[in-house]
């Protein structure tokens, strides 16, 4: 690694501060104006912005993605369900997770992230009932600080799917399922494409993908983001899944298309490089089987356009 690359990475992460309730300031109206969600017994003062955004930072100055924490336990209530959200009080885990989240966001082209700067992340310790490490409502993504890299990208896609997905994209995706391949419309476990694709069938990338159309789409995207080249290799004789990959690739590509071309085409996906690094592996092991934690060892290289002004 040369000194320029070292300097770039230091610059990227120098803005990450030691998070503490005592030192963080928060503008009361910034959360409510950016984050569109309904949380029971909550107001903007019960969130705090967990990253300092100094002017000129190469990540935040161009994308303005907001990352928040909770000050107190809250209840999120959706249609027919509710979840308890607990503050992520462990400063070390919160800081480590924030760095990992930023790293994953920077694997996507800067031009892509600039077009989708309304994303809002809220970090939590855990989401109850147990077994839930991510939850997406509109443009707001709740993430447990022990969420694996795959869960992060799974939930990220839910946000994109909510904000931008068209009926034609969803119809094209579901039409690929052969007769008899139906969604159960109940939660089948948890997102498990993280297990290096060993639970795939001919039609679904994981058991969780059989839960619903939206979960199927998110699991396919997570597989692409996890290791696109390995994913294609594993699905070389699975035409249904290969078709789903193409639908998701077009959906994402169209989000950043300009003049008939997209920075997120096949060349982008095949060139995504994966390092093996510290992705919160030890924290993952405390609550998950070892096989579900392998992707937490990953560290992704930033997309090259982040090096440009």
Buried (B, 14 or more C-beta within 10 A) or exposed (E): EEEEEEEBBEEBBEBBBEBEEEEBEBEEEBBBEBBEBEBEEBEBEBBBBBBBBEEEBBBBEBBBBBBBBBBEBBEBEEEEEEBBBBBBEBEEBBBBBBBBBBBBBBBBBBBBBEBBEBBBBBBBBBBBEEEBBBBBBBBBBBBBBBBBBBBBBBBBBBBBBBBBBEEEBBEBBBEBBEEEBEBEEEEBEBBBBBBBBEBBBEBBBBBBBBBBBBBBBBBBBBBBBBBBEEBBEBBEEBEBBBBBBBBBBBBBBEBBBEEEEBBBBEEBBEEBEBEEEEBBBEBBBEBBEEEBBBBBBBBBBBBEBBEEE
